[in-house]
C-alpha cells in the first residue's frame, strides 16, 4: 500500500515539474514502416540467396525491421553507408528480386531507398536541433 502512495506522490511531482526544452538526443529516432519493410525484404532475400551484407548490415536490418529507436551515431552511420554505396545501384541485378545483386541485398538491409531518404532527412533535423540549442545557449549568455 505504501508503494502505491509513493508512486502517486511521484506522479503528482512530475505534473508540477517544468519540462526541459527538447534536446537533440530526445528526437524520435524510430525508423518509419517503409524503412522497416525494406530491411525485412533484405533479410528475406539474403536468407534465400545467401549473399549480400555484412554482420553489421544484418544487425542494422534487424534493428530497422523491429523499428528500434536508433542512436544519433547510428543515423550518421546510415548516411555514410548510403553515400559510400550509392555506386552499387549501377550493378547488374540491382533491384532484381528474382536474382538480386549482393549490393542490392546489402542496400535493402540498411533500409533501401526509404532508409537513405529517412536517414538524410533525419540527420538534417538532428543538426538543425543542435544548431538551435547552440544558438539558444549563446543568446542567453
C-alpha positions in Angstrom: 0.0 0.0 0.0 2.8 2.4 0.9 4.4 1.7 -2.5 1.2 2.8 -4.3 1.0 6.1 -2.4 4.7 6.7 -3.1 4.0 6.2 -6.8 1.1 8.6 -6.6 3.3 11.1 -4.9 5.9 10.8 -7.7 3.2 11.2 -10.3 2.0 14.4 -8.6 5.5 15.8 -8.5 6.0 15.1 -12.2 2.9 17.1 -13.0 4.4 20.2 -11.4 8.0 19.9 -12.6 8.8 22.2 -15.5 9.7 20.3 -18.7 13.1 20.9 -20.1 13.5 22.1 -23.7 14.0 19.4 -26.4 17.5 18.2 -26.8 18.8 16.6 -30.0 19.1 13.3 -28.1 15.3 13.4 -27.4 14.4 13.4 -31.1 12.4 10.3 -32.1 15.0 8.1 -33.9 12.5 5.4 -34.7 12.6 4.4 -38.4 9.4 4.6 -40.3 7.5 1.5 -41.5 8.7 1.7 -45.1 12.3 1.5 -43.9 11.4 -1.5 -41.7 9.8 -3.2 -44.7 12.9 -2.7 -46.9 15.1 -4.1 -44.2 12.8 -7.1 -43.8 12.9 -7.7 -47.5 16.7 -7.6 -47.5 16.8 -10.2 -44.7 14.5 -12.5 -46.6 16.5 -12.1 -49.9 19.8 -12.7 -48.0 18.4 -15.8 -46.4 17.1 -17.1 -49.8 20.2 -16.2 -52.0 22.9 -16.4 -49.3 24.7 -13.2 -50.3 24.8 -9.5 -49.6 25.5 -7.6 -46.5 27.9 -7.9 -43.6 27.3 -8.8 -40.0 26.9 -5.1 -39.3 24.4 -4.8 -42.1 22.4 -7.7 -40.8 22.3 -6.2 -37.3 21.2 -2.9 -38.7 18.5 -4.6 -40.7 17.2 -6.3 -37.5 17.1 -3.0 -35.7 15.3 -1.4 -38.6 12.9 -4.3 -39.1 11.8 -4.1 -35.5 11.7 -0.3 -35.6 14.0 0.1 -32.7 15.0 3.6 -31.7 18.4 4.3 -33.2 21.2 6.4 -31.7 22.3 9.6 -33.4 25.5 7.8 -34.2 23.6 5.0 -36.0 21.7 7.6 -38.1 25.1 9.1 -39.1 26.4 5.7 -40.0 23.4 5.1 -42.2 24.0 8.4 -44.0 27.7 7.4 -44.5 26.7 3.9 -45.7 24.4 5.2 -48.4 26.9 7.8 -49.6 29.6 5.1 -50.0 27.4 2.5 -51.6 25.3 4.6 -53.9 27.5 3.2 -56.7 26.1 -0.3 -56.0 22.9 0.9 -57.8 24.8 0.7 -61.1 25.5 -3.0 -60.9 23.6 -5.7 -62.9 20.7 -7.1 -61.0 20.3 -4.2 -58.6 16.6 -4.1 -57.9 16.0 -7.6 -59.4 14.1 -9.5 -56.7 14.4 -12.7 -58.8 18.2 -12.7 -58.9 19.3 -9.8 -56.7 22.9 -8.5 -56.7 24.8 -8.7 -53.4 24.8 -4.9 -53.4 21.0 -4.7 -53.7 20.5 -7.0 -50.8 23.0 -5.0 -48.7 21.3 -1.8 -49.7 17.9 -3.2 -48.5 19.5 -4.3 -45.2 20.2 -0.7 -44.5 16.6 0.3 -45.3 16.8 0.7 -49.0 15.9 4.0 -50.8 13.4 4.7 -48.0 16.2 4.3 -45.4 18.5 6.6 -47.4 15.9 9.3 -47.6 14.9 9.0 -43.9 18.5 8.9 -42.6 19.5 12.0 -44.6 16.4 14.0 -43.6 16.7 12.8 -40.0 20.3 13.9 -39.9 19.3 17.4 -41.1 16.7 17.5 -38.3 19.3 16.5 -35.8 21.8 19.1 -37.0 19.1 21.8 -37.0 18.0 21.0 -33.5 21.7 21.1 -32.3 22.2 24.4 -34.0 19.0 25.9 -32.4 20.2 24.7 -29.0 23.6 26.2 -29.5 22.0 29.5 -30.6 19.8 29.4 -27.6 22.7 28.9 -25.3 24.8 31.7 -26.8 22.0 34.2 -26.9 21.1 33.6 -23.2 24.6 34.5 -22.0 
